[in-house]
Amino acid sequence: MKFIPILKPFIVLLITFGLTIFFVLLFEPTNLSSTKKTEVMARSFILWLHGLGDSGPANEPIKTLFTSPQFKNTKWSFPSAPSNPVTCNYGAIMPSWFDIHEIPVSPSSPNDQSGLLKAVKNVHAMIDKEIDAGTNPNNVFICGFSQGGALTLASVLLYPKTLGGGAVFSGWVPFNSSILEQTTPEAKKTPILWSHGMADKTVLFEAGQAGPPFLERAGMTCEFKAYPGLAHSINNEELKNLESWIKTRVQSNS
């Protein structure tokens, strides 16, 4: 691995790689309910998209916090981004869904829309595969942190069907408003949960705040939650809120 003696990019990567340190396993597994109860639970799918420089497997401890019975029949997927040069890290090659031009990310930061759309196609292929396997689109949830949160937003907006929901953590709007011309009426029905730390110095809180008004102007529903004192990371409070948010939206088999 090539060492780059630049402090700022190193800090950005350190913050992202340190994300999983916050996933403290505070909850014991619940007892399994009867086989009959499990069989009638809805099949659901949760796709988690990691941040810049991270990996899918490093985020897998997230699923251990989802202990409600509604998640007994949930399939999780934690894909890893391909390795690409990243402009904000002076061209260093690292796991990245698309290019990021500057850190911190602000509401006016330039976008890599072509790279973003390529990543969106890959996410859509994962969703299609799961729906083809029998999962109701209304039980498909896309979630992501930081760069993965930005990709989550684009993937939901450009998917032709209504999904169960999209959850953006410390993300931003990674495209121009013209992309809404490609958004179907069905996609606009997908609800969005947006969570952002108010002390975030990597993706500025203002970048997160710009998301909900943008979505509401497009006719979408967005629930925004601000977390005082939280920097560029995820805490258990956010994840437990995500569990409750998804739990109320999973549709039962009928």
Disulfide bonds with the S-S distance in Angstrom:
none
